[in-house]
Amino acid sequence: MTHLRQMMLEELERRNYSAGTTQRYLRFVERFAQHFGKSPDKLGPDHIRTYQAYLLKVRKLDPGTVENHVAALRFLFILTLGRHEFRQFLPYPKTRRKLPKILSREEVARLIDASSGLFERTLLMVLYGTGMRRSEVARLKIADIDSQRMVIHVVNGKGGKDRDLPLSPKLLETLRAYWRWLKPRTYLFPSRMHRASEQPITDKIVRRACSEAARRAGIRKTVTPHLVRHASAYYTTFQSSLILKAIGLGRTESAEVDGHHAGQLLSLAVLEAASGPFCR
């Protein structure tokens, strides 16, 4: 590891950036240096201007992706090297706001019905029923399911923030059946690659579950966890009767709420008694 890379890593760590952001920033700076064959601290405004044009015009990256490259270079030059004058040479590219692609109501139902088994079905239902990010679903723990308050705790989500999401009776019913079948100890979705010490699945497993279910369902769109997240926000907001019936979301469960207000906003149902950790 070079001295400059170590400096940037320490600066990222002391500011408590997430592991994902840290790896991404270091990778983008490394690509910048490789492009010119020089250490980044030997490069100046002309190199930055040329590189940004290269990313947009030659590699034809989306402006949103180029924003991430710019953010990494800003962190390097301004926060790590203290070259505050470089801010003016690192503008964020203008982005065009697009409406997100949305799965139709029928496609969401077909996606869930096309799951290969209870593991994948439960994963897709959690993903859609809560609108969680794929990394949050992958790291979800048994202890994060609070059936007393009918919420799912998201711990250390994006930006290191915790939040509570509503848990529908239908989703809880599926979670209980899933637990009785697999009996995971710590993580809701444990990896099959680590038998001795239970570890969570990776983000790639969540992405693969979406794409394979979409293929079996005959959905031609590129279905990603983020697209399912968009559908969750869209249809729970507009109260789609078909999808709400399919996974059991109620009228008060269409929005993300914090823990302080969760009890006031959720309409709690009387749940059937069942064994397992979701009966607290």
Order of alpha helices (4+ residues) and beta strands (2+ residues): alpha-alpha-alpha-alpha-alpha-alpha-alpha-beta-beta-beta-alpha-alpha-alpha-alpha-alpha
